[in-house]
Amino acid sequence: MNAFEALGLNEQLVSAVTDMGFETPSEIQQKAIPVLLSGTTDFIGLAQTGTGKTAAFGLPLLQLIDPSQRHAQALIVCPTRELCLQITNDLEKFKKHSKNIFTEAVYGGASIMMQIRNLKKGVQIVVATPGRLIDLIERKAIDLQKVKYVVLDEADEMLNMGFRDDIDFVLKNTINRESTWLFSATMPPEVRAISKNYMENHKEVTVGRKNSSNANIDHQFFVVSAQHRYEALKRLIDFNPGMYGIIFTRTKIDAQEISERLAKAGYDIEALHGDLTQQQRDKVMGRFRSKSLQLLIATDVAARGIDVDGVTHVINFELPDDMEVYTHRSGRTGRAGKTGICLSICHSRETFKIRSLEKMINAQFHKVDIPSGKDVCRKQFFNFMDTLMQADVSHGDYETYMPDLMEKFAGVSKEEVLQRVAALEFDHFLKYYENAEDLNRSDFKEKRGRDNIKPDVGGGNRERSSFGGNRNSGYTRLFINLGTKDGFYKASFLQFILDESNLKKEVLGKIDMRDMNSWIEIDSAEAGTMIKAIDGKRYNNRTIRMNEADGGFKRPNDEGGARERKRIYAPKERRSFR
């Protein structure tokens, strides 16, 4: 008996899975499928990305669907367009041998009228992003009354993106559902709250430890000064010539700047961030999936939902401030049983985060030295030799040209030929790394201007914040009427305020977040710039208010009240991929 058949799946689904080359169910599939096939049990599955969660809920869902009923029987809600399309494509493969089962993906950035027309034709499974789903409900283009099964995929991501109200709305309006299935990589309090409010006597399955990392991922970190982060990144890329990786930055400014610098240096890389149109985003992802790009550099917001097979490396240009974000980043590699490497470039002041991460994800982090220039050249040279020896010469009429080649090189020794080949291939590496600096200095002292650290003003002790700023008299404390209730967590909030102000993270100190409000420490010289950039804008249909916490800086048009900016933020779903 086939291993998938033993889980209770029907012949059609087993055949489809076999055709896809899968022989053994993953752990989450083994634990989830038998439970979900009952159709009446609420379920929570905690597992990292890349562990086969889509099949874990998709296969039982297809078996439970009644093909004779052409209306929405199942609803799968996921955070991003990318993931929405991926789930739909997987379902199409799973139902290869199953007749009269129809699926539809509904998401922002595509024609809503086309999606409405397809829904009216009659589909049993709807895969949706929250924003577009709510839009369709309000237009009465989709009826949730007959939905029996609701799946929340990447629930933690949806909540981090601010979709809590949307999820509540969906669950309150699927009153006839027989079961709710929730899948998540982590289990923050917000996810637990959903289970308490909307699930009864649920079955919970954890693959690995909660919030733990994939055991197939090797976690490494490198300690450098902040001014050497870019050079360290470049050196790590050069030291891993076969790398097919994703680089994560905190802000879209960093993503774009690094992408441009590396592209100018000859690397196949493009940036993925919120300033791209959907068409541009699709083009970048298409190139990355086809491996026309060696590297993709992205912000956490833009990278949500990315699921690409074969990623060998994930590089954290900086560690995220929210530790759970690290789990999502690293989970882009080491998928489907393959091994992967997650590299983190750290400042000496960030090593405490490494220890926290080790405890949180139950994985050991290995401190590794940044390769020297000679190490890089040696690694590239040996990689080239391996490639040369593995070159396929069976195709093509090379014999025709051999007499001419032999004549051309008659007076040249084999050693000289090899030297000339090496010179052509490695001259640029040798020149670049000829006098390369040792980036592993552990004895450097913080000096004025180094690492973009502002000097103390007026002497005295200073308190180091988690963002690299100094809490002292050179900093101003700002108030803003946005907080965790607006769907932000620290990393996304940091990215938001930096993107909107076009300031560098180095000017920030401590950030304190509350439910409805937050306080930001910022270099006093930049306080006015940030206030002018953000105060008066609109977010989720309300005006943002930002001012000095202690009063002092006059907001624009204070004399006549805060000016209302014209810019209106799109709904969260679309805002992520502008």
C-alpha positions, 0 to 999 in steps of 0.5 A: 500500500502506498504511504499516502494511501495509508493516510486515507487518501483516495486513488485519484489523489494518490495517483496525482501525488505519485505523478509529482514524484512524492513517495513519502509524506512529510511529518506534517502531512502524516499528522494532519491528513488523517485528522482533516479527512474527518472534515469535522475537526478544528485543527492547528498545524504548527510547522515551518515553511517548506514542510509540505503544509499545502499538501497537508490541507490541500489533499484532504480538502479535495477529497472532502469536496462534493463535485456535484455542488458548484458553489464555494465549499472551501475557503483558503485565506493566505497573506499574499498574492504570491502564496495565493497563486502558489496554493492554487497551482498546487491544488491544480496538480493535486486534482489532476485525476479528480473530475469536476472540481474547480478552484479560483484564486482571488487577489489584489492587483488583478482584474476583479471583474474577471475574478467575479465572472469566474466565481459565477461559473461555479467553483468549489474552492476559493483561494483568497487574500484578505483584502480582495476577499473582503472586497468581493464580499462587500460586492456580494460577488461571493457567498460564504453561507455554504462554505464548510471548510475554512483554511487560514494559511500562514496565520502569523504572517496575516496577523503581522500584516494587519489583517486581524479585522479581516480574519475576524470578519471572514470567520464571523460570516462563515457561520455554517462551516464544519471545521476551521484549519489554521496553519502557522510557522509560529504561535504568537498570542494573536494566533492563539486568540483566534483559536480560542474565539473561533475553534472548538475542541481543536486538534493541535499538531506541532512539527518540531518545537514551536517557533523552532527552525528547520533542522536542515538549516545551518545558521552562521553569523559574522561580526563586522563593523557597520561600515563594513556590512556591504563589503562583508556581503559582497565577500560572502557572495563571492566565497559561495560561487554556486549561491542561489539566494535571497538577501533580506534588508530592513528597508526598501532604500537599502534593498534598492541601493545594495541591488544597484551596487551589486548589479553595477559590479556584475552580479545577477541581482534585482530588488523586490520592494514596495515601490514596484508595480505588480507587473514589475514584481511578477517580472522579477519573481519570474526571473528569479524562479527561472534562475536568470537571477542568482540573487534576490534582495528584498524587504520582509514585507515584499518577500512575504509569500515567496516560496521558491524551490532550491534556494541555497542561502538566505542572507540577513544583511541585518538581523531583524528586530522581531525574532519571529521574522528570523524564522520566516526569513531562514525558512526560505531555504532548506525546503523539501528535505534539502539543506540550506544555509542562513548567514547573518551579518552582525555588529558586535552590539547585536550578538545578544540577539544571536543568543536570544535566537538560539534559545527561541528556535532551538538551534545552534548558531556558528560564528564564522570569520569573513573570508579573506581576499585570498580565501575568496580568490582561492575558492573561486579558482577551484570552483572554476577548475571543477566547472572546467573539468565537468564541461560537457564536450559531447555536443558539438563538432569540436574535433573539426577545430582541434587541428587549428587549436593544436597548431595555434598552441603548438609552441605554448606549454600546458601550464602557460595555457592554464595560466592564460585561462586563469588570467582571463577568468580571475583577473578582476577578482585578483585585482579587487582582492589584492589588498583586501582588508581584514574585516574580522577585526575584533579590537576596533574601538568606536570612534567619532563618525565610525559606523555612523554613531553620533558622539555623546553630547555633553558627556555622561553615560548613554543607553544603547538602544536595540536599533543602534542609536544612543539615548542621550541629549542628542536625541529627540523623542517623538510621539505617533498615534500608530501602534500594534493595534494598527497591525504593526510589529517592531520590524514592520513599524521600523520599515514603515517610518523609514520608508515614509521619511526616507531616513536611514535607520542609523538616526533612530534610537529606541522605539517603544510600541503600545496598542494605539501609540508609539514613541520614537527616539531620533537624532535631533537634527532629523526630528523635523524631517521625520515629522514633516514627512509623516505628520498629516498623512493617512493610514487606514482612513485616519490621520497620522499625528506625529509630534515631539513627545515633550512639545517643541517642534512645530508641525506643518501648518500648526497655526491653522491645524495640521494639513491633511495630505492628499496621499491615501494608503491603499488597503493593506493587501495592496500596500504591501506590493505597491 
